[in-house]
């Protein structure tokens, strides 16, 4: 029984691909085997098989950017200079 295959193409950073291929080679895996395993895991788990959460710093940046879109900064006040004497 022949299973139907579908060709997929993705554009990835060349350095990332080269590094990943080196790791996969050390594991004795091909790119096709690795992508197939990833897709099988996505289907089995009904989502990404690893966390895709933002770090607290990334969340703060996103929040800042969203607020800035709602109310752009027009006048930033600089802190007063303090006399050291």
N, C-alpha and C positions, 0 to 999 in steps of 0.2 A: 504494500500500500504506500503510495507516494503522497507525502503531505505537501500542501501548497506553500510556497515561500513568497515572501514579500520583501523586496529590496527597500531598505531605508537609507537615507543619506542625511548626514548631519555636518554642520560646519563647526569645528572645534579648534581651539588654539593648538598650533602645531607642536609647541613644546610640551603641552599637556598630553597630547596624544602619544608623542614619543616616549615620555616618561611612563605613561600607562602601559604602553606596549612592552616596555622593558620589564615592568612589574609582572604583567600577565605572562610574559615569556618565562620568567623565573618560576611562576606557578604552574607552568605547562599548559596554559590556556591561550586560546586565540581570541581575537576581538569578538568574533561571532559568538563563541561560547560564553564570553563574559556578558555580552549584551543580552543574549538569550536567557541567561541565568537571572539577570536584572529584571527583564520583562516578566519572567515567571514569578519572581518574588513580588513584583508590583501587583500582579493579578491575584496571587495568593493572599496578600495582605490588604488588598483593596486600596492601595495608596503607595506612597514612597516607602521603601523598606528601611529608611533611616530618617532621622530628624531633620526637618527643614525649618527650624525655628530661628528667629532673629535673636541676636544677643541683646542684652539690655542696652548697650550703646547704640546698636542698630535701630532698636525700637525708639529710643530717644531721638535719634536723628530723623527717623520717619515722622514722628510726632511733630517735631520742630518744623519740618518741611511742609507738612499738611497745614499747620497753624499759620505759617508764613503765607501760604497761598490764599487763605481766608482773609487774613489781615496783614498786608505787606508792611514791612518796617519802613517808615518814612523819616523818622527822626530818632537817632540813637543818642542817648545822653552819655557823655563820658564821665567817669567818676571824678570828683573834685580832687585836686592835688592837696595833700596835707603837708603842713609845714613841719619839718623835722626838728625845729628848735624850740 
